[in-house]
Amino acid sequence: YVNADFIPNSQREGISKHNPWNRFLFYNIGRKIAQTVANFAAIEHPQYLNLLVSSYFKSDDIGTDDLISAFNRGYEESIKNEVFILSHKGNIVKQEDIVIDDSCLSSVIGCDAFLNLVGSTKELPSPDVDSRILKRDMFTLVEHVTQEKVLASMSTEAGLTILHDWVNNASDEDYKKLIALFSSIL
């Protein structure tokens, strides 16, 4: 629920759909969402990203197009420009600073080794936070590392060195997890 000084329609049973003030309010409601969600960015709130709107609104009513468009424009700016994602390093960052590991390798070799392997200076979402929403198409600035990219990175000299060092320090259990992951990829 949002309480704001909306301009009502002539019947006073709803809001005026074409009023510039109402469009301004809807735009700013959309703009404030990621900023508000950032206030909950902590491991103590592992589901905090689920407070985000998971898709842009679509209009079923021609009269609401202006309001929905204003909200969507504000929300898109919000998720692109605000810092609201808790990273594996404990930082709160923008979506452009995040990389998603679609290969699942980071869960085996660790975040830092994974980022070294793929040559990224970005950060992964915190493993303690439900970040599935960041895989949605609306998060256009989030980079995705696929299994193919991981395999290509591993075939370089630097990649082989990183994996070699990891294997030399890995427990038998972690090594078995790596083998099981590679088996599922190949």
Disulfide bonds with the S-S distance in Angstrom:
none
